[in-house]
Amino acid sequence: MTVACAIPAPPPLRSLYLFAACLAVYFCLPENASARDLIYAFPLLFIAESLASGRADLHRGAAFIGLCFLALWLPLSLPNGSVGVHEALFVAASLLVLTLHFETPHRFPIALLIAGGGVALVTWLRSAAGLFAGFDLLRSAQTAGESSLGLALPLVAIHAWASGRRRVFLVSLLLSVLMFKRIALLALAIVIVLEVLQSGRFPRLGAVLRAALIAAVFLCGLNSTLVYEHLSALAQSLFGLSLSPDEVSSGRYFATLLFQDWLGAHASIFSSLVGHGPGFSTRFLTESADLAQKHFPLLHNDILRLHSDYGFVGLVGAFWAFQRMARAAPAARGIATYTALIFLTDNVLTYFYYWVIAIALLRVPDEDPRSA
């Protein structure tokens, strides 16, 4: 009889608790505060703790991707100025966390809820009742919370649902509703429906629908202007509403159309393969004279952003990663589906804290595995 030699699990990364605590401070700082950049030092803290524990192992596949990114896309970010370098460093920091081999403390989701609960509650109170209107700290918390925390909290709900932690799920769901990020709530609802199908009586149907949904999201992201035009036409034919594509898209249609026209006119084999480098889409929107009056600094379409900044290689790589995760364990496939959906309307590609939360939740050990 042979005994398999199992690789011992690394010790829990306790500095993730500090990361969760710092998130609350991060969201309460003004968006232009230089202290917010300190959050990007956490990969170094994670490395230091791993070295101190004597288990600084690396995931070889993730390390290879990280090296390719540094060798290829970091140099391509330089022509895009400080915006490009910053976005490249944000992505590199996320890849560094992915490369580290660590285990997440089992109570980390609860720490996230505690850290995010206060920010979410203050944001809801201020938006619903107009309280503390003159308090700059709370005003900045609302801005940061709506753009970031409202997208990250549903990750905790997805993990809690998949692991059978119903009380954690309900609390995270409540906080997500308080933040009221519409695309996040819609994506969360879709993930739960798919998981009920796939974990219940229709596993094959759930798996097929999930894979088809991710493919459809990428297709819509690459052709978002056509989607907005069709939605405008449907609003007119079904409800008699005269809404332009720009109104349907909350002002995104014109900027996206302008950007896609530029990409088509300046396409080359090299740019089609590897893109124009990190930060290109942001630089284009910032410098475009046609958008000077619109104040549209971000693309709000991470799929098109992948195509423009990272080319065919980056786009196909992301699609492959999402589809691979969609065939994995419930937590992984739920997070993959949710992230693909919000890629369609948001900018989480360079949200470092979003990826730290997602990676950490995927590495929470199963204490008491239960069916979702």
C-alpha positions in Angstrom: 0.0 0.0 0.0 1.4 3.4 -1.0 0.8 6.6 0.7 0.6 9.8 -1.5 2.9 12.6 -0.4 0.7 15.6 -0.1 2.2 19.0 -0.3 1.6 20.7 3.0 -0.7 23.8 2.9 1.0 27.1 3.5 0.1 28.9 6.7 -2.8 31.4 6.6 -1.8 34.8 5.3 -2.7 36.9 8.4 -1.8 40.2 6.8 -5.0 39.9 4.8 -6.8 41.0 7.9 -4.8 44.2 7.8 -5.6 44.6 4.2 -9.3 44.3 5.0 -9.0 47.0 7.7 -7.1 49.3 5.4 -9.8 49.1 2.8 -12.2 51.0 5.1 -9.6 53.8 5.4 -8.9 53.6 1.7 -12.5 54.2 0.8 -12.8 57.1 3.2 -9.9 59.0 1.8 -10.4 61.6 -0.9 -9.8 60.1 -4.4 -6.8 62.4 -5.0 -5.1 61.6 -1.7 -1.6 60.3 -2.2 -2.0 58.0 0.9 -4.4 55.8 -1.1 -1.4 54.6 -3.1 0.0 52.9 0.0 -2.5 50.0 -0.6 -0.3 48.9 -3.5 2.5 48.1 -1.1 0.5 45.1 0.3 2.1 42.6 -2.2 5.4 43.4 -0.5 3.8 42.7 2.9 2.4 39.5 1.7 5.8 38.4 0.4 7.5 39.4 3.7 5.0 37.3 5.7 5.4 34.4 3.3 9.2 34.6 3.7 8.9 34.8 7.5 6.8 31.7 7.5 9.4 29.8 5.4 6.8 29.0 2.7 7.4 31.6 -0.1 6.3 29.2 -2.9 5.1 30.5 -6.3 2.5 29.3 -8.7 4.6 28.6 -11.8 1.8 29.3 -14.3 0.9 32.6 -12.8 4.6 33.5 -12.5 5.1 32.8 -16.2 2.2 35.1 -17.1 3.6 37.8 -14.8 7.0 37.6 -16.5 5.4 37.8 -19.9 3.4 40.9 -18.8 6.6 42.6 -17.5 8.6 41.8 -20.6 5.9 42.7 -23.2 3.2 45.0 -21.8 5.2 47.1 -19.3 7.4 48.5 -22.0 4.3 49.2 -24.2 2.8 51.3 -21.3 5.7 53.8 -21.5 4.4 55.7 -24.6 1.1 56.2 -22.7 2.7 58.3 -20.1 2.1 58.2 -16.3 -1.4 56.8 -16.9 0.0 53.8 -18.8 2.7 53.1 -16.2 0.2 53.4 -13.3 -2.2 50.9 -15.0 0.6 48.5 -15.8 1.8 48.6 -12.2 -1.8 48.0 -10.9 -2.1 44.9 -13.1 1.4 43.8 -12.2 0.6 44.1 -8.5 -2.5 41.9 -9.0 -0.5 39.3 -10.9 2.1 39.3 -8.1 -0.6 38.4 -5.5 -1.8 35.7 -7.9 1.7 34.3 -8.2 2.1 33.9 -4.4 1.1 30.5 -2.9 -0.8 31.2 0.2 -3.9 30.2 2.2 -6.6 32.7 3.2 -7.8 32.7 6.9 -11.2 31.3 7.1 -12.6 34.4 8.7 -11.3 36.8 6.1 -14.8 37.2 4.4 -16.2 38.3 7.8 -13.3 40.8 8.1 -14.3 42.2 4.7 -17.9 42.6 5.8 -16.9 44.4 9.0 -14.6 46.7 7.0 -17.1 47.4 4.3 -20.2 47.5 6.5 -19.4 51.0 8.0 -18.6 52.5 4.6 -21.7 51.0 3.0 -24.0 52.1 5.7 -22.6 55.7 5.8 -22.9 55.8 2.0 -26.5 54.6 2.1 -27.5 57.1 4.9 -26.0 60.0 3.1 -27.6 59.2 -0.3 -31.0 58.3 1.2 -31.4 61.0 3.8 -29.0 63.7 2.9 -27.2 63.4 6.2 -23.7 64.7 6.8 -23.8 66.6 3.5 -21.0 68.9 4.5 -18.6 66.2 5.8 -16.0 65.8 3.1 -14.8 62.4 4.6 -18.2 60.9 4.0 -18.6 62.5 0.6 -15.4 60.9 -0.6 -16.5 57.6 0.9 -19.6 57.6 -1.2 -17.7 58.2 -4.4 -15.2 55.5 -3.7 -17.8 53.1 -2.4 -20.0 53.4 -5.4 -17.2 52.8 -7.9 -15.3 50.1 -6.1 -16.8 48.7 -2.9 -20.2 48.2 -4.5 -18.5 45.9 -7.1 -16.3 44.0 -4.6 -18.9 43.1 -1.9 -20.9 40.7 -4.1 -17.7 38.6 -4.3 -18.1 37.8 -0.6 -21.8 36.9 -1.3 -20.8 34.5 -4.1 -18.2 32.8 -2.0 -20.6 32.5 1.0 -23.3 31.0 -1.2 -20.9 28.5 -2.8 -19.5 27.4 0.6 -22.9 27.2 2.3 -22.3 30.1 4.8 -25.9 31.4 4.6 -25.6 34.1 7.3 -22.5 35.5 5.7 -24.3 35.5 2.4 -27.3 37.4 3.8 -25.1 40.0 5.4 -23.0 40.5 2.3 -26.2 40.6 0.2 -27.6 43.3 2.5 -24.5 45.4 2.2 -24.5 45.0 -1.6 -28.1 46.3 -1.7 -27.2 49.2 0.5 -24.4 50.2 -2.0 -27.0 49.7 -4.8 -24.6 49.2 -7.7 -27.1 48.1 -10.3 -24.8 46.1 -12.5 -23.3 44.3 -9.5 -26.8 43.3 -8.2 -27.9 42.1 -11.6 -24.7 40.1 -12.1 -25.0 38.6 -8.6 -28.6 37.6 -9.3 -27.6 35.9 -12.5 -24.7 34.1 -10.8 -27.1 32.7 -8.1 -29.6 31.5 -10.7 -26.9 29.7 -12.7 -25.5 28.2 -9.5 -29.0 26.9 -8.5 -29.3 25.3 -11.9 -25.8 23.8 -12.0 -25.8 22.6 -8.4 -29.3 21.3 -8.6 -31.2 19.1 -11.1 -29.8 20.7 -14.2 -26.0 20.7 -14.0 -25.4 20.4 -17.7 -27.9 23.1 -18.6 -26.3 25.4 -16.0 -22.8 24.7 -17.3 -23.9 25.3 -20.9 -25.7 28.6 -20.1 -22.7 29.8 -18.1 -20.3 29.2 -20.9 -22.6 30.7 -23.5 -23.2 33.8 -21.2 -19.5 34.5 -20.9 -19.1 34.2 -24.7 -22.1 36.5 -25.3 -20.6 39.0 -22.8 -17.3 39.2 -24.7 -19.1 39.5 -28.0 -21.3 42.3 -26.7 -18.3 44.1 -25.2 -16.5 44.1 -28.5 -19.7 45.4 -30.3 -21.1 47.6 -27.5 -22.1 50.4 -29.9 -24.3 48.0 -31.9 -25.9 46.8 -28.6 -26.7 50.3 -27.6 -28.2 51.1 -31.0 -30.4 48.0 -30.8 -31.5 48.8 -27.3 -32.5 52.3 -28.4 -34.5 50.9 -31.3 -36.2 48.4 -28.9 -37.1 51.1 -26.5 -38.8 53.0 -29.3 -40.7 50.0 -30.8 -41.8 48.4 -27.6 -42.4 51.3 -25.3 -42.5 54.3 -27.5 -39.5 55.9 -25.7 -37.3 58.2 -27.8 -33.9 57.4 -26.3 -30.8 57.9 -28.2 -28.0 55.3 -28.0 -26.0 57.8 -25.9 -28.9 58.1 -23.5 -29.3 54.4 -23.3 -25.6 54.0 -22.4 -25.5 56.8 -19.9 -23.1 58.8 -22.3 -20.9 55.8 -23.2 -22.0 55.4 -26.8 -20.4 58.5 -28.3 -17.0 57.9 -26.5 -17.0 54.2 -27.4 -17.9 54.9 -31.1 -15.2 57.5 -31.4 -12.7 55.1 -29.8 -13.6 52.2 -32.0 -13.4 54.3 -35.1 -9.9 55.4 -34.1 -8.8 51.7 -33.5 -10.2 50.7 -36.9 -8.4 53.5 -38.7 -5.0 52.8 -37.0 -5.0 49.0 -36.8 -1.8 47.1 -37.6 -0.7 43.5 -37.2 1.3 44.3 -34.1 -1.4 46.4 -32.3 -4.0 43.8 -33.2 -1.9 41.1 -31.6 -0.7 42.8 -28.4 -2.6 46.1 -28.3 -1.4 49.7 -27.8 -0.2 49.0 -24.2 -1.7 49.5 -20.7 -3.4 52.9 -20.2 -3.9 53.6 -23.9 -7.7 53.7 -23.8 -7.6 56.0 -20.7 -5.0 58.3 -22.4 -7.1 58.5 -25.6 -10.3 59.4 -23.7 -8.4 62.0 -21.6 -6.7 63.7 -24.6 -9.5 63.5 -27.2 -10.7 67.0 -28.1 -14.1 65.6 -29.1 -14.6 64.4 -25.5 -13.4 67.5 -23.7 -16.9 68.6 -22.7 -18.0 65.1 -21.7 -15.6 64.3 -18.9 -15.4 60.6 -19.8 -12.0 59.6 -18.4 -12.6 55.8 -18.4 -14.0 53.4 -21.0 -16.4 51.5 -18.8 -15.9 48.4 -20.9 -13.1 46.2 -19.8 -13.6 43.8 -22.7 -13.0 46.6 -25.3 -10.2 47.8 -23.0 -8.5 44.4 -23.2 -8.8 44.4 -27.0 -7.3 47.9 -27.3 -4.6 47.8 -24.6 -3.6 44.1 -24.7 -4.7 43.0 -28.2 -5.8 39.6 -29.4 -3.4 37.9 -27.0 -4.8 39.6 -23.9 -8.4 39.2 -25.0 -8.2 35.5 -25.8 -6.2 34.9 -22.6 -8.9 36.5 -20.5 -11.6 34.6 -22.3 -9.8 31.3 -21.8 -9.3 32.1 -18.1 -13.0 32.9 -17.6 -14.1 29.7 -19.4 -11.6 27.6 -17.5 -12.8 29.0 -14.2 -16.4 28.5 -15.3 -15.8 24.7 -15.2 -14.2 24.8 -11.8 -15.6 24.7 -8.2 -18.7 26.7 -7.4 -16.9 29.7 -5.9 -14.5 29.9 -8.8 -17.1 29.6 -11.5 -19.4 32.1 -9.7 -16.6 34.7 -9.3 -15.6 34.2 -13.0 -19.2 34.7 -14.2 -19.7 37.7 -12.1 -16.5 39.4 -13.1 -17.1 38.7 -16.8 -20.5 40.5 -16.5 -19.2 43.6 -14.8 -16.3 43.7 -17.3 -19.1 44.8 -19.7 -19.9 48.1 -18.0 -17.0 48.9 -15.5 -13.3 49.3 -15.1 -12.3 46.5 -12.6 -9.4 45.4 -14.8 -7.1 47.8 -12.8 -8.9 47.7 -9.5 -6.1 46.1 -7.4 -8.2 45.6 -4.3 -10.9 43.8 -6.4 -8.4 41.2 -7.5 -6.9 40.8 -4.1 -10.3 40.1 -2.7 -11.2 37.7 -5.5 -7.9 35.8 -5.2 -8.1 35.6 -1.4 -11.7 34.3 -1.4 -10.7 31.6 -3.9 -8.1 30.4 -1.4 -10.2 30.2 1.7 -10.0 26.5 2.9 -13.2 24.5 3.1 -14.0 23.9 6.8 -17.3 22.3 6.4 -18.0 21.7 2.7 -21.8 21.8 2.0 -23.9 22.0 -1.1 -24.9 25.5 -2.2 
